[in-house]
Amino acid sequence: MTGPRPESRVDLATALAGGGAILLLVSLFLDWYGPPGGGRGASGWDSFELVDIILAALAAVVLYDIARRFSTAANWPRVDPILKLAGPIALVLVVVALINAPPVFSFTDTKLEIGIWLGLVGALLMTADALFARLGVAVVVNPRNEPGPPPPPPAPPPPADPDARTQTLP
């Protein structure tokens, strides 16, 4: 039995960070705040002046690093110092947005919408990758390379004609 190919190995923390970065980016297009009675809310892009750009940039850094890890080209610049802080910074920014609404909503009663909760989950997943890296914990998933079921046995030959055994050749 041969071992798995190196490119078939998947680091679970990296996969979680990638999913979190995508979730954070998607959340910026969804409503983060809305009026208490319902109606049109404000997306992450509408709610902030600079925080939305910072969150998108942090998610992009994580996605860039994942693409760099899986690329066969060796000339991608490394972003390790920023990568270690991308998740925690995104988490702090989203938590602050949860606690304190942006100034544009300071005079109205606002309701938290689905976008901010998805942004929080995305930032938590990005932070988990940074935490695993800091603690030196790695969870690697290797697909099994077990052989499949054995092939079926060959079909038995058809039964011989009993008259054919008694015939002699001239």
C-alpha positions as CSV (number, residue, x, y, z in Angstrom):
1,M,0.0,0.0,0.0
2,T,1.4,3.4,-0.9
3,G,1.1,6.5,1.2
4,P,-1.0,9.5,0.2
5,R,0.4,12.0,-2.2
6,P,1.6,15.2,-0.5
7,E,-0.8,17.4,-2.5
8,S,-3.7,15.3,-1.2
9,R,-3.1,16.3,2.4
10,V,-5.5,18.9,3.8
11,D,-4.8,21.0,6.9
12,L,-8.1,21.4,8.7
13,A,-7.2,24.8,10.2
14,T,-6.3,26.1,6.8
15,A,-9.6,24.9,5.4
16,L,-11.5,26.5,8.3
17,A,-9.6,29.8,7.8
18,G,-10.4,29.8,4.1
19,G,-14.1,29.1,4.8
20,G,-14.1,31.9,7.4
21,A,-12.5,34.4,5.0
22,I,-15.1,33.6,2.3
23,L,-17.9,33.9,4.9
24,L,-16.5,37.2,6.1
25,L,-16.4,38.6,2.5
26,V,-20.0,37.3,1.8
27,S,-21.3,38.8,5.1
28,L,-20.2,42.3,4.0
29,F,-22.8,42.1,1.2
30,L,-25.6,41.1,3.6
31,D,-27.5,43.4,6.0
32,W,-25.6,44.0,9.3
33,Y,-28.0,46.5,10.8
34,G,-31.7,47.2,10.2
35,P,-34.6,49.2,11.6
36,P,-36.3,47.6,14.6
37,G,-39.6,47.2,12.7
38,G,-38.1,45.5,9.7
39,G,-37.5,47.1,6.3
40,R,-34.4,47.8,4.3
41,G,-31.2,47.3,6.3
42,A,-27.7,48.4,5.8
43,S,-25.1,46.0,4.5
44,G,-21.5,45.9,5.8
45,W,-20.4,48.0,2.9
46,D,-23.1,50.6,3.7
47,S,-22.5,50.7,7.4
48,F,-18.8,51.6,7.7
49,E,-16.4,54.0,6.2
50,L,-13.1,52.1,6.7
51,V,-13.9,49.0,8.7
52,D,-15.5,47.3,5.7
53,I,-12.4,47.8,3.6
54,I,-10.1,46.5,6.4
55,L,-12.3,43.4,6.9
56,A,-12.2,42.7,3.2
57,A,-8.4,43.2,3.0
58,L,-7.9,40.8,6.0
59,A,-10.1,38.2,4.4
60,A,-8.2,38.7,1.1
61,V,-4.8,38.2,2.9
62,V,-6.0,34.8,4.3
63,L,-7.3,33.7,0.9
64,Y,-4.0,34.8,-0.8
65,D,-2.0,32.8,1.7
66,I,-4.2,29.7,1.1
67,A,-3.7,30.1,-2.7
68,R,0.1,30.5,-2.1
69,R,0.2,27.3,-0.1
70,F,-1.5,25.2,-2.8
71,S,0.3,26.8,-5.7
72,T,3.2,25.0,-7.4
73,A,4.9,28.3,-8.2
74,A,7.6,29.2,-5.7
75,N,7.8,33.0,-6.3
76,W,4.7,34.1,-4.3
77,P,5.7,36.6,-1.6
78,R,5.0,35.4,2.0
79,V,2.5,37.3,4.2
80,D,3.2,35.6,7.5
81,P,3.4,38.6,9.8
82,I,0.0,39.9,8.6
83,L,-1.5,36.5,8.4
84,K,-0.9,35.8,12.1
85,L,-2.9,38.9,13.0
86,A,-5.6,38.9,10.3
87,G,-8.1,36.7,12.2
88,P,-7.7,38.4,15.6
89,I,-8.0,41.9,14.1
90,A,-11.1,40.9,12.1
91,L,-12.6,39.4,15.2
92,V,-12.0,42.5,17.3
93,L,-13.5,44.7,14.5
94,V,-16.6,42.6,14.3
95,V,-17.1,42.4,18.1
96,V,-16.8,46.2,18.3
97,A,-19.4,46.5,15.6
98,L,-21.6,44.2,17.6
99,I,-21.3,46.2,20.8
100,N,-21.3,49.7,19.3
101,A,-23.1,50.5,16.1
102,P,-21.4,52.7,13.6
103,P,-21.9,56.5,13.9
104,V,-24.4,56.5,11.0
105,F,-26.8,54.6,13.3
106,S,-26.1,56.6,16.5
107,F,-29.5,58.4,16.6
108,T,-31.7,55.4,15.7
109,D,-32.6,52.2,17.4
110,T,-31.0,49.5,15.3
111,K,-31.5,45.7,15.1
112,L,-28.6,43.3,14.4
113,E,-29.1,41.4,11.1
114,I,-27.7,38.1,9.8
115,G,-24.7,39.7,8.1
116,I,-23.0,40.7,11.3
117,W,-23.5,37.2,12.8
118,L,-22.0,35.5,9.7
119,G,-19.1,38.0,9.8
120,L,-18.5,37.0,13.5
121,V,-18.5,33.3,12.6
122,G,-16.1,34.0,9.7
123,A,-13.8,36.1,11.9
124,L,-13.8,33.3,14.6
125,L,-12.8,30.7,12.0
126,M,-10.0,32.9,10.8
127,T,-8.9,33.4,14.4
128,A,-9.0,29.6,15.0
129,D,-6.3,29.1,12.3
130,A,-4.1,31.8,13.9
131,L,-4.6,30.2,17.3
132,F,-3.8,26.7,16.0
133,A,-0.6,28.1,14.4
134,R,0.4,29.9,17.6
135,L,-0.1,26.8,19.7
136,G,1.6,24.5,17.2
137,V,-1.5,22.4,16.7
138,A,-2.0,20.8,13.3
139,V,-4.9,18.7,12.2
140,V,-4.1,17.1,8.9
141,V,-6.6,15.0,6.9
142,N,-5.1,12.4,4.7
143,P,-7.4,10.6,2.3
144,R,-7.1,6.9,2.5
145,N,-5.4,5.1,-0.3
146,E,-6.9,1.7,0.4
147,P,-7.3,-0.7,-2.4
148,G,-10.9,-1.1,-3.5
149,P,-12.8,-4.4,-3.2
150,P,-11.2,-7.4,-4.9
151,P,-12.3,-8.0,-8.5
152,P,-14.9,-10.7,-8.9
153,P,-13.6,-14.2,-9.6
154,P,-13.6,-15.2,-13.3
155,A,-16.8,-16.8,-14.5
156,P,-16.6,-20.7,-14.6
157,P,-16.2,-22.2,-18.1
158,P,-19.5,-23.4,-19.6
159,P,-20.3,-27.0,-18.9
160,A,-18.9,-29.4,-21.5
161,D,-21.2,-31.3,-23.8
162,P,-21.3,-35.0,-22.5
163,D,-21.3,-36.3,-26.1
164,A,-18.2,-34.3,-27.0
165,R,-16.1,-36.4,-24.6
166,T,-16.8,-39.6,-26.3
167,Q,-16.0,-38.5,-29.8
168,T,-12.7,-39.4,-31.3
169,L,-10.9,-37.5,-34.0
170,P,-10.1,-39.4,-37.2
